């Protein structure tokens, strides 16, 4: 007999899609999606392909230990008892020999929920005495910093369905077709266009979103977006197109920003002609868009996260927010705060599932110089920036890092694949004394582990998701029994707690913890019906607007900044006394720009966009999806012709950091001088060290932006036709 069980998918893409999973004899046979009501949270092709991923030959079936050279992927099956005993023994040995900070816990995306994922291990290691970890969210640290500095909060985006109220939408580095960035964004963009809203796309690529929705595509050189924003501000200032009453009532520091833009501060007026030389965007196009944005009310400036994942990326996000304030578009229907997809404006309420507690290692260190007050424990000086993990492992205290790291504990993280400078990462992983990975698949990183602990898929356990800021709660319902011997993160941490002598780790079952979370919600009236239906939709009378109360009634609703206003000039930032983190947004040129001397050797700028049919490295190799969109490098026809490259040729992409062999896709839909390898291809080196899996991070720089933005580009490369 076949059952149809409703659950919710949340694979780090902000989708939160409803799945109707057909199960026969304990096996998933088919997956459908939401068909309820007028507003549906429908799955994309990835959600429909979960069955192939769930039963992939790369799924880990049993605990395993390494028997060959680290990185070669040679393992033998062992029992759970042996695996857990070994991990516990290595944790205790590392603590005795080097101290708690020598244990480095790292986790990133994967299946996201309120209970599973990294939380159980964080709690366990905190109770055990502490551990080292990282700071700097790889996806959005730039916008996180900018939103805290400008608005005092990250809950700062209008609901997506408010796009229907906009008369102009500017998608800046946002491809809402290729990646979800909140379910139904594409629907709302389509409705807005049908209603007569003009849509502009600013991006080095003519993206799928530009092709589908935009009336105008403005190509821009990677890493130069802030310069164009400043030039738009120049036009608005000099042509008196500001919402001056808004600036006077709701902001602080505009005059300091104005002095910088006009060149009073540094002698360089940020004119459209100045920006054209930097961005490649014609001055008349910049001026025209500035006037259109300033005079079209309301207008939604929608930045993606890509332009902020560059050196000095936080400056881009701060500049977007200032432009939104200059136009008076903050706090109004159809407008935008400039934070983009950070939300929700609707505030979720859930009780605690499993409290993490304070990490003693974090607590023992003072705050970083570049940490804002609202950063919490992430501001601890004990933490390593995500981009510097390889250097921290290789150099330790001698390199100025807080500890000498000896044991790496990975939870759902393909860190080698997804962090910059993969070849340096290989050296770092090989230098460690012990690596344990809780993982679902034999990823590029898992191949370097000493012990592999197979974890459950989201369909094999229960959890709750808040769906990336959408107005609903999702119940990630267990639909089948775990694959072979896979265990949940909660089960693994509980078993380790016993071996480490921790008696107060957890005394409740998985469902009891989820009931506890629902009991603390003001929105979900009944746990049992929530579990049964797998979704609780929150009814809103109108689209949520970020900061509507602050704008309509500022005396009673101050912003969460020290001044209580939108901080164009941030005294918090000024107090950091960091020359590369100015208190107003400024244009600071990125390394590996078109002006870098290295361009003589490597003349093309590589960007690493999100793929349409993967979530980072998740779903790589799923046959249905790989057939639809094979991994490739996108190159402009003129650049390809100059190198004798034709569409479908295999090419070499290389710089001083490494080399990738990959298929070329020749097109007019990318700027000349720019190439794109979508991130997430699995690192697969051949005997000579050339990557054959299309892993873009073989070529990227392992540096961080001054305020912590994760740098995914641009990186200078050369492309040649592969003679092999």
Secondary structure, 3 states (H helix, E strand, C coil): CEEEEEEEECCCCCCCEEEEEEEECCEEEEEEECCCCCCCCCCCHHHHCHHHHHCCCCECCCCEEECCCCCCCCEEECCHHHHHHHHHHHHHHHHHHHCHHHEEEEECCCCCCCCCCCHHHHHHHHHHCCCECEECCCCCHHHHHHHHHHHCCCCCCCCHHHHHHCCEEEEECCCCCCCCCCCCHHHHHHHHHHCCCEEEEECCECCHHHHHHCCEEECCCCCCHHHHHHHHHHHHHHCCCCCHHHHHHHEECHHHHHHHHHCCCCCCCCCHHHHHHHHCCCHHHHHHHHHHHHHCCCEEEEECCHHHCCCCHHHHHHHHHHHHHHCCCCCCCCCCCCCCCCCCCCCCCCCCCCCCCCCHHHHCCCECCCCCHHHHHHHECCCEEHHHHHHHHHHHHHHCCCCCCCEEEEECCCHHHHCCCHHHHHHHHHHCCEEEEEECECCCCHHHCCEEEEECCHHHCCEEECHHHCCEEEEECCCCCCCCCCECHHHHHHHHHHHCCCCCCCCCCHHHHHHHHHHCCCCCCCHHHHHHHCEEECCCCCCCCCCHHHHHCCCCCCCCCCCCCEECCCHHHHCCCCCCCCCCCCCCCCCCCCCCHHHHCCCEEEECCCCCCCECCECCCCHHHHHHCCCEEEEEHHHHHHCCCCCCCEEEEEECCEEEEEEEEEECCECCCEEEECCCCCCCECCCCCECCCCHHHCCCCCECCCCCECCCCEEEEEEECCC
